[in-house]
Amino acid sequence: MNSKETILANIKNANRPNITKLPNIDILHVEYEDKDEKFSQTLKSVGGVASWLENDSSIEEFIEKNYDDLGLIGTNLDLNITHIKPNDIDDPHALKDIDLAIIKGEFAVAENGAVWVKESDNTNRAIYFIAKKLLIIIEKNNIVNTMHEAYKKIKFEKSGFGLFISGPSKTADIEQALVIGAHGAMECRVLFV
């Protein structure tokens, strides 16, 4: 072995990473006695509102009761209200006038008030960020305790887009003052049905 080969072999051996065993993350995490209440409190703390649909009420009745003077509603859900379907819009800029976006959430996370949203058939993701108000519909009792549980539930069977939404748009960059609706939805409500 010549000196060049010796130097390169020494460099190669010196740069070999130590194999470190990954920590066990399958450990007991926080479990909330009342996940509904914890989620509601946490969402409220970040500017959102959690509501539960009464058994004899419909989503349409809830919207009529809780949203006054709505202009344009955008949703890909089949609801019996006047709305546009964002999937029928080619240019996402055309969604800029939507007052209320009604979207489907997969599940909620009690510890941080977040909702996992993955509408695999939604072609206009701008709806999540451009609407003035968000109404996220989730099936009742579909709340996990922590993000550890949430990550175990996330599935990407096929390619797609998903995100966690926690309350309305907000920022506290300027003078440490919280501003709600800074660069997106000014209101966010999660409705459990």
N, C-alpha and C positions, 0 to 999 in steps of 0.2 A: 504494500500500500504506500503510495507516495504521500508527500506532505499535504497536497491539496485534498486528497481523499480522506486523510486523517482529520484535517480541520473540518471538512463538511460532515463527516461522521460524528465528530464531537458536538457540532452545532445541532445536528439532528437529534442526538441523544439528550442534549441539554434542554431542547425545546419540547420534549415529550410531556404532554400534560399528565398530571396526576389524576388517576381515575378516582373520583369522589362519589361515594354512594349517595343517591338522592334521598332527601329526608322523607319520612312517611308523612303524607299529608292527609291520610285517611284517619284523622283523629276526631275526637268529640269536639264540636264547636258549640257556639251559643245556640240554645233552643229557647224560643220565646213561648211563654205560657199562652198568650193570646196574640197570634201572628197578625190577625186582622187589626187589632188595636195598635200594635207596634208599627205596622206598615202605615196606618193612617197618621199616627203621630210623626213618624219620620218624613212622610211625604209632605205633611203640613209644614214641617220645619224647613223644607226647601222650597216652599211656595206653592205646593200643589194641594189637591183635595181628593180624598178617597170617598166614594159613595157605594152603597149597596142597593141594588134594585129590589124593590119589594116584590114579593111573590106574585101578586096580582097585577103588576104593572109591566109595561113594555118599554123598550128602549126609546121608541118614538114618543111615548108619553113623558118619559124622563126628560128628553130633549126639549119638548114643548114647555114643560114646567120649569126647567132650570136655565134655559137660554132665551133671553129676550132680544128682540130686534136683530135676529140673525139675517144676514144677507145670504151669501153663497156658502153652501155646505158641500164638502168633498169627501167621498168615501167609496171604497170598493166593496163594502159590505152591502148585502141586499136588505135595505131598510125601506119602509113604506113612508118616506119623506121625500120632498123635492131636493135633489142633489145632483151633482155631476160626479162622474167616475173618473178619477185621475188617470186610470189606465187608458181612457179614451182620448186623452190629451197628448199630442205629440211633443209640444214645446213646454217644458217645465215652467218657463217664465209665465205661461198663461195661468198658472196656479196662484199667482201673487195676490189675487183678490179673494181668496178663500177665507171666510171668517171662522169656520169650524171644520176641522178635519177629524173624522171619526175613523179610528184605526183599531186593529185587533192586536191585543197583547197576548203573548204565550203564557207568561207567569210573572208574578211579582216577587220582590225580595224585601223581606221585613226590615233587615238591618240598615238599608240605605234608601228605601223608598223608590227603588228602581223597578222598571218593567222591561222585560225582554220582548222586543218587537222583531218579528221576522215574518213579514208577509211575502211569501215566496212568489206570489202572483202580482205583486206591486211593481210596476215598471217605472213609476215616478217617485223616487225616494224623496224628492224635494218637498213633498206634502208634509213630511214630519217636521220640517224646519221652517217652512214658509207661511203656514197657516197662522192666523192670529190666535186661535184657541185650539187645543187638542183635547179630544175625548178618547181615551183608550179603554176598549172593552175587553174584559177578562172574565173567564168562568170563575164562579164563586169557589172559594176554598183552594184556589190555585196560587198559594203563597208559600215560598220556601223561607227558611230562617236566614240563611247567609249566602254570600256570594260563592262560598265553597260548594253549597248545594246547587246553586244556580248553574255553575260551570258544568256540573255533572249532567244537568238536564238539557243543555244546549246541544242541538243536533244539526249538522250540516250534511244531510244525505246527498244533496246535490249542491252545486255551487249556488251562492246566493249572498244576501246582504242581511245583516242583523245588527241591532244596537240596543243598548240599555238607555231608557229615557227616565230621568228622575226629576219630575217637576217641570215648570216652565223654564224658558231660557233665562239665564241670569249671569251676572258678572259682579265681581267686587274689586276689579283692578284699579278703579279710579278712587283715590282717597279712602280706600278700604270701606266704601259704602256699597251695600248690596243693591243692585239695580235689577229688577225683574222685567223680563221682556226686552232685554238689551239687543239681542240679535236673533230672535226667533219667536216662538209662541209666548204670548203674554199670560196665558192661563193654561193649566194642565189639570185635567180631572181624570181619575181612574174609576171606571164603573165596573163593579163586579156583578155579573148577571148569572 
